[in-house]
Amino acid sequence: MPRKKKSSTPTGQRPLRVGEEIRHALSHILTFEADRLDDPDLYGKQVTVTEVRISPDLRNATAFVVPLGATVSGEDSAPLIKALNRAAGYFRGMLAREVRMQFSPTIRFKLDESFDEASRIEAALHDPAVARDLARDDDEFDDADVPPPRPAPESGAGEESPSPDSGEGRGGGTKHPRRDEDEN
């Protein structure tokens, strides 16, 4: 019998909970402990940890970060991400003190581009050409095209619900033997 192929996606709730715990701890470390580093690229920088994805074996973690006050796609972010990855060993040691785990995961930092993507989609939706197309679709859509609503099911109309003593319904159609004896 062939073995089942292992998926690289986390299974279960544990990796999600551990990732969230690591995110909180990294946020705390980056807020209060990052100034202890001698790296000028990290000194005084404010960083938001938006998400931490962790491998199913809980040994590798990818932290998605966004620098405050910098554009995501700009050149301001690249030196910060490089500096965070250079100091990943320090953050791993601090993380081992903050989060109790059997193994402290190896951390990689990546720039979170989801906010940039959301801004791009928002701008596309507010584009005059798209707004014109959406308005045209609304004009073509007529209320006569909408099917009438379905009538609500009537309760008790024509059908009687089975009584508990009738033997119908959940009981499977037979009466309880002791109840039959008590009725006689």
C-alpha positions as CSV (number, residue, x, y, z in Angstrom):
1,M,0.0,0.0,0.0
2,P,1.6,3.4,-1.0
3,R,2.3,5.9,1.7
4,K,0.3,9.0,1.9
5,K,2.1,12.0,0.6
6,K,2.8,14.5,3.4
7,S,1.6,18.0,2.7
8,S,3.7,21.1,3.4
9,T,0.6,22.9,4.7
10,P,0.1,22.9,8.4
11,T,-2.6,20.5,9.6
12,G,-4.7,21.2,12.6
13,Q,-5.0,24.1,14.9
14,R,-1.6,23.9,16.7
15,P,0.6,25.6,14.0
16,L,-1.9,28.5,13.9
17,R,-1.9,28.9,17.6
18,V,1.9,28.7,17.8
19,G,2.2,31.2,14.9
20,E,0.0,33.6,16.7
21,E,1.9,33.2,20.0
22,I,5.2,33.8,18.1
23,R,3.7,36.9,16.4
24,H,2.8,38.4,19.8
25,A,6.2,37.6,21.2
26,L,8.1,39.0,18.2
27,S,6.0,42.2,18.4
28,H,7.0,42.6,22.0
29,I,10.7,41.9,21.2
30,L,10.8,44.3,18.3
31,T,9.1,47.0,20.4
32,F,11.2,46.8,23.5
33,E,14.4,44.8,22.8
34,A,15.4,45.9,19.2
35,D,17.3,49.0,20.5
36,R,19.8,46.7,22.3
37,L,21.2,45.7,18.9
38,D,24.1,47.6,17.5
39,D,22.7,47.6,14.0
40,P,22.0,51.1,12.8
41,D,19.4,49.8,10.3
42,L,17.3,48.6,13.2
43,Y,17.9,51.4,15.7
44,G,14.7,53.4,16.3
45,K,12.7,51.6,13.6
46,Q,9.1,50.7,14.3
47,V,8.0,47.4,12.8
48,T,4.6,45.7,12.8
49,V,4.5,41.9,12.6
50,T,1.4,41.2,10.6
51,E,1.6,37.4,10.4
52,V,3.8,34.5,11.3
53,R,3.5,31.3,9.3
54,I,5.1,28.2,10.8
55,S,6.0,24.9,9.3
56,P,4.0,21.8,10.4
57,D,7.0,20.5,12.4
58,L,7.2,23.9,14.2
59,R,10.9,24.3,13.4
60,N,10.8,27.1,10.8
61,A,8.8,30.3,10.9
62,T,8.3,33.1,8.4
63,A,7.4,36.5,10.0
64,F,5.8,39.0,7.7
65,V,6.5,42.5,8.8
66,V,5.6,46.1,7.7
67,P,7.8,49.0,8.6
68,L,5.8,52.0,10.0
69,G,6.2,55.2,8.0
70,A,7.8,53.6,5.0
71,T,6.3,52.5,1.7
72,V,6.0,48.8,1.2
73,S,7.4,48.7,-2.3
74,G,9.9,51.5,-1.6
75,E,13.6,51.1,-1.0
76,D,13.2,52.0,2.7
77,S,12.0,48.4,3.4
78,A,14.9,46.4,1.9
79,P,17.6,47.4,4.3
80,L,15.3,46.9,7.2
81,I,14.4,43.3,6.1
82,K,18.1,42.5,5.6
83,A,18.9,43.8,9.1
84,L,16.1,41.8,10.6
85,N,17.3,38.6,8.9
86,R,20.9,39.4,10.1
87,A,19.6,39.6,13.6
88,A,17.4,36.6,13.3
89,G,19.6,34.6,15.7
90,Y,19.2,37.2,18.4
91,F,15.4,37.2,17.9
92,R,15.4,33.4,18.0
93,G,17.2,33.5,21.4
94,M,14.8,36.2,22.7
95,L,11.9,34.2,21.4
96,A,13.1,31.1,23.3
97,R,12.9,33.1,26.5
98,E,9.4,34.5,25.7
99,V,7.6,31.4,24.3
100,R,7.9,28.0,26.0
101,M,8.5,25.5,23.2
102,Q,10.6,22.3,22.9
103,F,12.4,23.9,19.9
104,S,12.7,27.5,19.1
105,P,12.0,27.9,15.4
106,T,14.4,29.4,12.9
107,I,12.9,32.8,11.9
108,R,13.0,34.4,8.5
109,F,11.6,37.9,7.9
110,K,9.7,38.9,4.8
111,L,8.1,42.1,3.8
112,D,4.3,41.8,3.9
113,E,3.0,42.9,0.6
114,S,-0.7,42.2,1.3
115,F,-1.4,45.9,2.2
116,D,0.2,47.0,-1.1
117,E,-2.0,44.5,-2.9
118,A,-5.1,45.7,-1.1
119,S,-4.3,49.3,-2.0
120,R,-3.8,48.3,-5.7
121,I,-7.2,46.6,-5.7
122,E,-8.9,49.5,-4.0
123,A,-7.4,51.9,-6.5
124,A,-8.6,49.7,-9.4
125,L,-12.1,49.6,-8.0
126,H,-12.2,53.4,-7.8
127,D,-10.9,53.8,-11.3
128,P,-13.4,55.8,-13.5
129,A,-13.4,53.2,-16.2
130,V,-14.4,50.4,-13.7
131,A,-17.0,52.7,-12.1
132,R,-18.5,53.3,-15.5
133,D,-18.7,49.6,-16.2
134,L,-20.2,48.9,-12.9
135,A,-22.8,51.6,-13.4
136,R,-23.7,50.2,-16.9
137,D,-24.1,46.7,-15.3
138,D,-26.5,48.2,-12.8
139,D,-28.6,49.9,-15.5
140,E,-28.9,46.6,-17.5
141,F,-30.0,44.8,-14.4
142,D,-33.8,45.2,-14.1
143,D,-35.9,44.4,-11.1
144,A,-38.1,42.2,-13.4
145,D,-35.2,39.9,-13.9
146,V,-35.2,39.0,-10.2
147,P,-37.2,35.8,-9.5
148,P,-39.9,36.1,-6.8
149,P,-39.0,35.1,-3.3
150,R,-39.8,31.6,-2.3
151,P,-42.7,31.3,0.1
152,A,-41.8,30.5,3.7
153,P,-42.7,27.0,4.8
154,E,-45.9,27.0,6.8
155,S,-45.8,25.4,10.1
156,G,-48.7,23.1,11.0
157,A,-50.7,23.6,7.8
158,G,-52.2,20.3,6.8
159,E,-49.6,18.1,8.6
160,E,-49.7,17.3,12.2
161,S,-46.4,16.7,14.0
162,P,-46.2,13.2,15.5
163,S,-46.9,13.0,19.2
164,P,-44.3,11.5,21.5
165,D,-46.7,8.6,22.3
166,S,-47.7,7.8,18.8
167,G,-44.5,5.8,18.1
168,E,-43.7,7.9,15.0
169,G,-40.8,10.2,14.5
170,R,-37.5,9.7,16.2
171,G,-38.3,6.5,18.0
172,G,-38.3,4.3,14.9
173,G,-42.0,3.4,15.0
174,T,-42.1,1.2,18.1
175,K,-43.3,2.0,21.6
176,H,-41.3,1.5,24.7
177,P,-42.2,-1.9,26.3
178,R,-42.5,-0.6,29.9
179,R,-44.7,2.3,28.8
180,D,-47.0,-0.1,27.1
181,E,-47.3,-2.1,30.4
182,D,-48.0,1.1,32.4
183,E,-50.8,2.2,30.1
184,N,-52.7,-1.1,30.6
